[in-house]
Amino acid sequence: MLIRYFAKPLHDLCHARGMMPGTHGGRVRDVRYIQHFECDGTTMNSPYDILADKFKALAHPARLQIVDMLREGELCVCHIEAALGKRQAYVSQQLMALREAGIVESRRDGLQVYYWIADDQVEALLDLLHGPVTPGDYHALDGCPCPKCAPINVTLFN
């Protein structure tokens, strides 16, 4: 979850600078009002702020596609890279935004990092907007070295 620190309300900042709030002249455009604040290690958010942060995180086509793929279940980063056709750095940046918003979580298994949807509300929203995921809808991708796409066959010799 994103943690934002308390700043004075826009109205107070404008008056401190001798400006009227709501005016478009001067430096008022540079002033940002941050509604979230930290108090004794606890972040205080209104339900609308939390929901707005989720929508902001989902408001990017690549992140929306990633979350849609994750509805099928846990996926490794290399699979997401192959599906999107993007570089690892780009995919990691998108996953970081989703992780910070609390939408996905991750775990490491050796060299592989796996992600899954951690927020049931987001999954329900995508089910509503995009339709439910059909079980067994997973497709192996060419060029993806993950264990799901390129399983290693082990032959035992006597």
C-alpha positions as CSV (number, residue, x, y, z in Angstrom):
1,M,0.0,0.0,0.0
2,L,1.2,3.5,-0.8
3,I,2.1,5.5,2.3
4,R,1.7,9.2,1.8
5,Y,2.7,11.7,4.5
6,F,0.5,14.5,5.8
7,A,0.9,17.9,4.2
8,K,-1.3,20.9,5.2
9,P,-4.5,21.2,3.3
10,L,-4.4,23.2,0.1
11,H,-6.5,26.0,1.7
12,D,-3.9,26.5,4.5
13,L,-1.0,26.3,2.1
14,C,-2.6,28.9,-0.2
15,H,-3.2,31.3,2.7
16,A,0.3,30.8,4.0
17,R,1.6,31.9,0.6
18,G,-0.9,34.8,0.4
19,M,-3.0,33.3,-2.4
20,M,-6.6,32.5,-2.6
21,P,-7.5,28.8,-3.1
22,G,-9.0,27.9,-6.3
23,T,-7.2,30.5,-8.3
24,H,-5.2,29.4,-11.3
25,G,-2.5,32.0,-11.2
26,G,0.8,32.0,-9.5
27,R,2.1,28.8,-8.0
28,V,-1.2,27.3,-6.8
29,R,-0.9,24.6,-9.5
30,D,2.3,23.4,-7.9
31,V,0.7,22.9,-4.5
32,R,-0.7,19.4,-3.9
33,Y,-3.0,18.4,-1.1
34,I,-2.1,15.0,0.3
35,Q,-5.1,13.5,2.0
36,H,-3.3,10.5,3.6
37,F,-1.2,10.8,6.6
38,E,0.8,8.7,9.0
39,C,0.1,8.8,12.7
40,D,2.0,6.5,15.1
41,G,2.8,4.1,12.2
42,T,-0.9,3.7,11.1
43,T,-2.0,5.1,7.8
44,M,-5.3,6.8,8.0
45,N,-7.3,6.5,4.7
46,S,-10.9,7.1,3.8
47,P,-12.6,4.3,1.9
48,Y,-12.7,6.5,-1.2
49,D,-8.9,7.2,-1.0
50,I,-8.2,3.4,-0.9
51,L,-10.6,2.7,-3.8
52,A,-9.1,5.6,-5.8
53,D,-5.6,4.2,-5.3
54,K,-6.8,0.8,-6.6
55,F,-8.3,2.4,-9.7
56,K,-5.1,4.5,-10.3
57,A,-3.1,1.3,-10.2
58,L,-5.4,-0.4,-12.7
59,A,-5.6,2.6,-15.0
60,H,-2.7,1.4,-17.2
61,P,-3.3,-1.1,-20.0
62,A,-0.2,-3.2,-19.1
63,R,-1.2,-3.4,-15.5
64,L,-4.7,-4.3,-16.3
65,Q,-3.5,-7.1,-18.6
66,I,-1.2,-8.4,-15.9
67,V,-4.0,-8.5,-13.4
68,D,-6.2,-10.2,-15.9
69,M,-3.6,-12.9,-16.6
70,L,-3.2,-13.4,-12.8
71,R,-6.9,-14.2,-12.5
72,E,-5.9,-17.6,-13.9
73,G,-3.6,-18.2,-10.9
74,E,-0.1,-17.6,-9.8
75,L,2.4,-16.7,-12.6
76,C,6.1,-16.0,-12.7
77,V,7.6,-12.8,-14.0
78,C,9.1,-14.5,-17.0
79,H,5.7,-15.7,-18.1
80,I,4.2,-12.2,-17.8
81,E,7.2,-10.9,-19.8
82,A,6.6,-13.4,-22.6
83,A,2.8,-12.7,-22.7
84,L,3.3,-8.9,-22.8
85,G,6.3,-9.0,-25.1
86,K,8.0,-6.4,-22.9
87,R,11.4,-6.3,-21.2
88,Q,11.8,-7.5,-17.6
89,A,12.5,-4.0,-16.3
90,Y,9.2,-2.7,-17.7
91,V,7.2,-5.6,-16.3
92,S,8.9,-5.3,-12.9
93,Q,7.9,-1.6,-12.9
94,Q,4.3,-2.4,-13.5
95,L,4.3,-5.2,-11.0
96,M,5.8,-2.9,-8.4
97,A,2.9,-0.4,-8.9
98,L,0.4,-3.2,-8.4
99,R,2.3,-4.5,-5.4
100,E,2.4,-1.1,-3.7
101,A,-1.3,-0.6,-4.3
102,G,-1.9,-4.0,-2.5
103,I,-3.4,-5.6,-5.6
104,V,-0.8,-8.3,-6.0
105,E,1.6,-10.1,-3.8
106,S,4.8,-12.1,-4.6
107,R,7.0,-14.9,-3.5
108,R,10.4,-16.1,-4.6
109,D,11.2,-19.7,-5.5
110,G,14.8,-20.0,-6.4
111,L,15.4,-17.6,-9.4
112,Q,11.7,-17.3,-10.2
113,V,9.4,-14.7,-8.7
114,Y,5.7,-15.6,-8.7
115,Y,2.8,-13.1,-8.4
116,W,-0.9,-13.6,-7.6
117,I,-3.9,-11.4,-7.0
118,A,-4.1,-10.5,-3.3
119,D,-7.2,-8.3,-3.5
120,D,-10.5,-10.2,-3.9
121,Q,-12.3,-6.9,-4.8
122,V,-10.1,-6.3,-7.8
123,E,-10.6,-9.9,-9.0
124,A,-14.4,-9.5,-8.6
125,L,-14.3,-6.2,-10.5
126,L,-12.5,-7.8,-13.4
127,D,-15.0,-10.8,-13.3
128,L,-17.8,-8.3,-13.6
129,L,-16.2,-6.1,-16.3
130,H,-14.4,-8.8,-18.3
131,G,-16.2,-11.9,-17.5
132,P,-15.2,-14.8,-15.3
133,V,-12.1,-16.9,-16.0
134,T,-12.7,-20.3,-17.4
135,P,-10.8,-23.0,-15.4
136,G,-8.0,-24.6,-17.4
137,D,-7.6,-21.5,-19.5
138,Y,-3.8,-21.5,-19.1
139,H,-1.7,-21.4,-22.3
140,A,1.9,-22.2,-22.4
141,L,4.0,-19.5,-24.1
142,D,6.8,-20.0,-26.6
143,G,10.1,-18.6,-25.2
144,C,8.9,-18.7,-21.6
145,P,11.3,-20.7,-19.4
146,C,9.0,-21.0,-16.4
147,P,8.1,-24.4,-15.1
148,K,4.5,-24.2,-16.3
149,C,5.5,-23.4,-19.9
150,A,8.6,-25.5,-20.2
151,P,8.3,-28.4,-17.8
152,I,11.4,-30.4,-17.2
153,N,11.0,-34.1,-18.1
154,V,13.0,-36.3,-15.8
155,T,13.8,-39.9,-16.9
156,L,15.0,-42.3,-14.3
157,F,17.4,-45.0,-15.4
158,N,17.7,-48.4,-13.7
